Amino acid sequence: MRMPAYLARIRSAPADLLAYAVLFALATVTLLTFQDYGLGWDDYAHSQYGEMLYSYYASGFTDKRAFSFVNLYYYGGGFDIFATVLSKLLPFSLFETRRLAGAIVGILGMIVVWRTGRRLGGPIAGVAALLLIATDPSYYGHMFINAKDVPFAAAMIFLVFSLVRAFDEYPRPRVSSILIFALALGLTVGTRIIGGIAAAFAGIAFLFLVAGEWRKMGLRPALARAGKFSGFLALGLPLSYAVMGLVWPWSVQEFDNPLRAIEYFSHFWEQPWKELYNGVPTLILDMPRTYLPKLCLLKFPEIFIGLSIAGIAGAIVASVRGLVPPAKRAALMLVVSAAVLPVLLAVITKPVLYNSIRHFIFVGPSLAVLGGLAAAYIYRQAEAYRHRFATAAVAVFAALIGWTAVDFVRIHPYQYALFNHVAGSMQRASQRYMTDYWGLGIKEAASEMIERLDAQGVKPPVGRKWRVAVCGPGHSATIELGPHFVTSYDAKGADFRSRSAPSTARSLTRRCLVRPSARASCLRAPMTCAAGNM
């Protein structure tokens, strides 16, 4: 009896079997832990946005409240629609379902990282990239709590994958590749308008491809093949527009709405606040150019940083020196551009930066792919020299990945706040940088507060609810505290207050999230009391 093709591939590539095992483990951990994560700044508003978008479709496109709801209509709502529909099908609460929906999207993004690494560098590169993104604290932690940035990261790596696949078939991509590209482009731009930056990634890749073919066959044939390839991809643009409209319906209400979104996001629209950086409360408008690169070096795990830098260097050398065919050169530079260009542009243009590297989570998947390519190259070189060296390299890689995984367990469910060991302990990092900036600790603080009141037999004042002054997302605190409490930013007259609220009301003493062994954080989002966080 002939073995099925997919089983034959797994048998010939044990790394693929490991990748399936990793994905199964991730799915299992997700199902066991998704209910542990608290609510953050944006949860309540995004849940409302999702309900309004659902009503828009359910009403036959007549209920258009979503198109004037705070500033969220400038963002795509695909994830919010998905989470809302899922909440109507599953037996969990709305916010528990949103946690699960986020994990599903995050794991789908990890699968694309794996397949991209595998396509570019083989099975070992694929599984190494998967392990790197799975142990990226920002990506993993935010996938449970973030309605914008991780869905955008997943869509962006999907778009990168679609172009890598199309380059493999250059200059005449298959129909399936054109359809995948169209779907990915629509999801990316429809999630965040900044997804249009992918045109720059593709442009850089094309330059390397055309330059390589120019040397081989002359300029005119090279340009003709590039034009043919671009024409085939352009056939997918109408589908891309339809997908964008499906996940971001405001964008197609008027033809120039996407341009209005670009204009809106080109200016900072909130009241500025201060965040902790280098141990000093700093106005976010005044964050130095070092903010993003420094925090990338402190937030990504050490093995992630080392392999990613090696992968970037190797891909650039292979492309510039022509060590790989032109189409492969284009694919490599596409991934390098997706990983590096956004950070370089942020350093050069100096936009308003805050919330650590949250807005740049989307570079993590491409960095992981490059790290996977570097890991596979190191393994092949070690294997060619001596087998035991290859075994030692695998052992070191596994140990470093395991080191981060242990930190994940110790700090659960605050993985997104984790710093690497270069930054020192979490206690030291919390004295210099933002940790629980989305206020996830409100869930734990609220639970402990209620437990203490119950244990002491304290009842609410007659005729009213407990009043709690919070310095953090008020709606989230209200939901976590339950029906016997009301929350306010005003500490005057409060029965309880968070530690940062200046008042004579009774204070609930809390430990901050300062070390991996401390599973509690303050009933606040530090330094952002008066700020929104859209």
Residue pairs with C-beta under 8 A, 6 or more apart in sequence:
3 11
9 16
10 16
10 17
10 20
13 122
13 123
14 123
15 122
15 123
15 124
15 126
15 127
16 118
16 123
16 126
16 127
18 127
19 114
19 118
19 123
19 126
19 127
19 130
22 127
22 130
22 131
22 134
23 107
23 110
23 111
23 114
23 130
26 107
26 110
26 134
27 107
30 100
30 103
30 104
30 107
33 412
33 413
34 96
34 99
34 100
34 103
34 144
35 92
35 96
35 99
36 412
36 413
37 99
37 144
37 145
37 413
37 440
37 443
38 145
38 413
38 439
38 440
38 441
38 442
38 443
38 444
38 476
38 480
39 95
39 145
39 439
39 440
39 442
39 443
39 473
39 475
39 476
39 479
39 480
40 145
40 146
40 438
40 439
40 440
40 473
40 476
40 533
41 438
41 439
41 472
41 473
41 476
41 525
41 528
41 532
41 533
42 146
42 147
42 148
42 438
42 473
42 533
42 534
43 95
43 98
43 145
43 147
43 473
43 475
43 476
44 473
44 475
44 476
44 479
45 70
45 72
45 475
45 534
46 72
46 80
46 98
46 147
46 148
47 80
47 83
47 84
47 94
47 95
47 98
48 69
49 66
49 69
49 72
49 73
49 77
49 80
50 77
50 79
50 80
50 81
50 83
50 84
51 84
52 63
52 65
52 66
52 69
53 66
53 77
53 80
53 81
53 84
53 249
54 81
54 84
54 85
55 63
55 65
55 66
56 62
56 63
56 64
56 65
56 66
56 249
57 81
64 253
66 72
66 73
66 77
66 249
66 250
67 73
67 249
67 250
67 253
70 534
71 264
71 269
71 534
72 534
73 250
74 193
74 250
74 260
74 261
74 264
74 265
75 148
75 191
75 192
75 248
76 189
76 190
76 191
76 192
76 244
76 247
76 248
76 251
77 247
77 248
77 249
78 151
78 187
78 190
78 191
78 246
78 247
78 248
79 101
79 102
79 105
79 147
79 148
79 151
79 191
80 147
81 247
82 101
82 105
83 97
83 98
83 101
83 102
83 147
86 97
86 100
86 101
87 93
87 94
87 97
87 98
90 97
90 100
92 100
95 479
98 147
99 144
99 145
102 143
102 144
102 145
102 146
102 147
102 150
102 151
103 143
103 144
105 143
105 150
105 151
105 154
106 139
106 140
106 142
106 143
106 144
106 150
106 154
107 143
108 154
109 133
109 139
109 143
109 150
109 153
109 154
109 157
109 158
109 365
110 130
110 133
110 134
112 154
112 157
112 158
112 161
112 365
113 129
113 130
113 133
113 157
113 365
113 368
113 369
113 372
114 126
114 127
114 129
114 130
115 126
115 161
116 126
116 129
116 157
116 160
116 161
116 164
116 335
116 365
116 369
117 125
117 126
117 127
117 128
117 129
117 130
117 368
117 369
117 372
117 373
118 125
118 126
118 127
118 129
119 126
119 161
119 164
119 165
119 168
120 164
120 328
120 331
120 332
120 335
120 369
120 373
121 372
121 373
121 376
121 377
122 376
124 372
124 375
124 376
124 379
124 380
125 369
125 372
125 373
125 375
125 376
126 372
127 372
128 307
128 371
128 372
128 375
128 376
128 397
129 368
129 369
129 371
129 372
129 373
129 375
130 368
130 372
131 397
131 401
132 303
132 304
132 307
132 308
132 367
132 368
132 371
132 372
132 375
132 401
133 139
133 364
133 365
133 368
134 140
135 301
135 304
135 401
135 404
135 405
135 408
136 300
136 301
136 304
136 364
136 368
137 299
137 301
137 404
137 407
137 408
137 415
137 416
137 417
137 418
138 299
138 300
138 356
138 357
138 358
138 361
138 364
138 416
139 150
139 153
139 361
139 364
139 365
140 408
140 415
140 416
141 414
141 415
141 416
141 417
141 418
142 149
142 150
142 358
142 361
142 416
143 150
144 413
145 416
145 438
145 440
146 358
146 361
148 191
148 192
149 358
149 359
149 361
149 362
150 361
151 191
152 188
152 191
152 192
152 194
152 195
152 361
152 362
153 361
153 362
153 364
153 365
154 365
155 184
155 187
155 188
155 191
155 195
156 188
156 195
156 198
156 338
156 362
156 365
156 366
157 338
157 362
157 365
157 366
157 369
158 183
158 184
158 187
158 188
159 181
159 184
159 185
159 187
159 188
159 195
159 198
160 198
160 201
160 334
160 335
160 338
160 365
160 366
160 369
161 180
161 184
162 177
162 180
162 181
162 183
162 184
162 185
163 181
163 201
163 202
163 205
163 331
163 334
164 331
164 334
164 335
165 173
165 177
165 180
166 173
166 177
166 178
166 181
166 229
166 233
167 205
167 209
167 327
167 328
167 330
167 331
167 334
168 327
168 331
169 177
170 209
170 225
170 229
170 327
170 330
171 225
171 226
171 228
171 229
171 232
172 228
172 229
172 232
173 181
173 229
173 232
173 233
178 232
178 233
178 235
178 236
179 236
179 239
181 233
181 236
181 240
182 236
182 237
182 238
182 239
182 240
182 243
183 239
183 240
183 243
185 195
185 198
185 236
185 237
185 240
185 243
186 239
186 240
186 241
186 242
186 243
186 244
186 246
186 247
187 243
187 244
187 247
188 195
188 198
189 195
189 196
189 240
189 244
189 248
189 258
190 243
190 244
190 245
190 246
190 247
190 248
190 251
191 247
191 248
193 251
193 258
193 261
193 262
193 265
194 265
196 262
197 341
197 342
197 345
198 338
200 337
200 341
201 334
201 337
201 338
201 341
202 334
204 333
204 334
204 337
204 341
205 330
205 331
205 333
205 334
205 337
206 226
206 330
208 319
208 326
208 329
208 330
208 333
209 226
209 326
209 327
209 329
209 330
210 222
210 223
210 226
211 326
212 322
212 325
212 326
212 329
212 330
213 221
213 222
213 225
213 226
213 326
214 222
215 322
216 222
216 326
241 252
244 251
244 252
245 251
245 252
250 257
251 257
251 258
251 261
268 285
268 351
268 352
270 531
270 532
270 534
271 530
271 531
272 283
272 284
272 285
272 352
273 283
273 284
273 354
273 527
273 528
273 529
273 530
273 531
274 281
274 282
274 283
274 284
274 527
275 281
275 282
275 284
275 287
275 354
275 355
275 434
275 437
275 527
275 528
276 282
276 432
276 433
276 434
276 526
276 527
277 287
277 291
277 432
277 433
277 434
278 432
278 433
279 431
279 432
281 527
284 352
284 353
284 354
285 352
287 352
287 353
287 354
289 347
289 350
291 353
292 343
292 346
292 347
292 353
292 357
292 360
293 343
293 347
295 356
295 357
295 433
296 305
296 343
296 357
296 360
297 305
297 422
298 419
298 420
298 422
298 423
298 429
298 433
299 356
299 357
299 418
299 419
299 420
300 308
300 364
300 367
300 420
301 400
301 403
301 404
301 420
302 400
302 420
302 421
302 422
303 371
303 397
303 400
303 401
303 404
304 367
304 368
304 371
305 420
307 370
307 371
307 372
307 374
307 375
308 339
308 367
308 368
308 370
308 371
308 374
310 371
310 374
310 377
310 378
311 367
311 369
311 370
311 371
311 372
311 373
311 374
312 336
312 339
312 340
312 370
314 373
314 374
314 377
315 332
315 333
315 335
315 336
315 370
315 373
316 333
316 336
317 323
318 324
318 329
318 332
319 329
319 332
319 333
319 336
322 329
324 332
335 366
335 369
335 370
336 366
336 370
338 363
338 366
339 363
339 366
339 367
339 369
339 370
340 363
342 360
342 362
342 363
343 360
343 363
346 353
346 360
353 359
355 434
355 437
355 438
355 533
356 433
356 434
356 437
358 437
375 397
378 393
379 390
379 393
379 394
382 389
382 390
382 392
382 393
383 389
383 390
407 418
407 516
408 415
408 418
410 516
410 517
411 417
411 418
411 426
411 513
411 516
411 519
412 519
413 440
414 435
414 436
414 440
414 441
414 513
414 519
414 521
416 438
416 440
417 426
417 435
417 436
417 437
417 440
417 513
417 521
418 426
418 516
419 426
419 429
419 433
419 435
423 429
423 432
423 433
425 514
425 515
425 516
426 435
426 513
426 514
426 515
426 516
426 518
427 514
427 515
429 435
430 512
430 513
430 514
431 514
434 526
434 527
435 512
435 513
435 514
435 521
435 526
436 512
436 513
436 521
436 522
436 525
436 526
437 525
437 526
437 527
437 528
437 533
438 473
438 525
438 533
439 472
439 473
439 476
439 524
439 525
440 521
441 510
441 513
441 520
441 521
441 522
441 523
441 524
442 470
442 472
442 473
442 476
442 477
442 480
442 523
442 524
443 480
444 519
444 520
444 521
445 498
445 508
445 510
445 520
445 521
445 522
445 523
446 477
446 480
446 481
446 482
446 523
447 480
448 508
448 510
448 520
449 481
449 496
449 508
449 523
450 481
450 482
452 508
460 466
460 484
461 495
465 483
465 484
465 485
465 486
466 481
466 484
466 485
466 486
466 495
466 496
467 485
467 486
467 487
467 488
467 493
467 494
467 495
467 496
468 477
468 481
468 485
468 486
468 487
468 488
468 494
468 495
468 496
468 497
468 498
469 487
469 488
469 489
469 490
469 491
469 494
469 496
469 497
469 498
469 501
469 503
469 505
470 477
470 487
470 488
470 489
470 497
470 498
470 501
470 523
470 524
471 489
471 498
471 500
471 501
471 523
471 524
471 525
471 529
472 498
472 523
472 524
472 525
472 528
472 529
473 525
473 533
474 487
474 488
474 489
477 487
477 523
478 485
478 486
478 487
481 487
488 494
489 501
489 529
489 530
491 497
491 501
491 502
491 503
491 505
492 503
493 505
494 501
494 503
494 505
495 505
495 506
496 505
496 506
496 507
496 508
497 503
497 505
497 506
497 507
497 508
498 507
498 508
498 510
498 522
498 523
498 524
499 507
499 508
499 509
499 510
499 522
499 523
499 524
500 522
500 524
500 526
500 529
501 524
501 529
508 523
510 520
510 521
510 522
510 523
511 518
511 520
511 521
511 522
512 518
512 520
512 521
512 522
512 526
513 520
513 521
513 522
525 533
